[in-house]
């Protein structure tokens, strides 16, 4: 009986660890993706500004 409790506790601890790890990984992924999107949008904005400047110079 005692071995079943120990095994059950170990399985429970592994499951809890995996859930916590998944939550931390999800938060990290969301932050990383938002930073990438922000940089990408800034890059597009800079390119559009350059195109607008070239169009104004050509006129």
C-alpha atoms as one frame of an Amber mdcrd trajectory, in Angstrom:
protein
   0.000   0.000   0.000   2.797   2.381   0.837   4.502   1.869  -2.549   1.304
   2.856  -4.355   1.143   6.120  -2.449   4.786   6.926  -3.238   4.307   6.149
  -6.931   1.113   8.212  -7.019   2.880  11.138  -5.349   5.720  10.943  -7.861
   3.319  10.912 -10.813   1.400  13.845  -9.311   4.623  15.849  -8.854   5.660
  15.169 -12.454   2.263  16.277 -13.758   2.335  19.466 -11.650   5.883  20.210
 -12.830   4.862  19.745 -16.459   1.847  22.046 -16.022   3.988  24.761 -14.409
   6.659  24.374 -17.091   3.998  24.653 -19.802   2.614  27.848 -18.292   6.075
  29.427 -18.061   6.900  28.328 -21.622   3.613  29.802 -22.908   4.292  33.152
 -21.236   7.829  33.195 -22.643   6.550  32.374 -26.141   3.911  35.103 -26.029
   6.470  37.702 -24.944   8.991  36.560 -27.562   6.406  36.648 -30.352   5.160
  40.095 -29.364   8.730  41.427 -29.439   9.272  39.888 -32.893   6.022  41.390
 -34.187   6.938  44.823 -32.826  10.343  44.719 -34.528   8.723  43.536 -37.764
   6.160  46.337 -37.688   8.896  48.907 -37.001  10.867  47.533 -39.957   7.836
  47.815 -42.258   7.154  51.338 -40.970  10.747  52.363 -41.710  10.540  50.933
 -45.236   7.258  52.742 -45.891   8.765  56.001 -44.667  11.684  55.507 -47.062
   9.288  54.832 -49.954   7.265  57.940 -49.132  10.446  60.021 -49.057  11.533
  58.625 -52.444   8.117  59.398 -53.939   8.283  62.972 -52.624  11.789  63.429
 -54.052  10.713  62.122 -57.469   7.898  64.660 -57.769
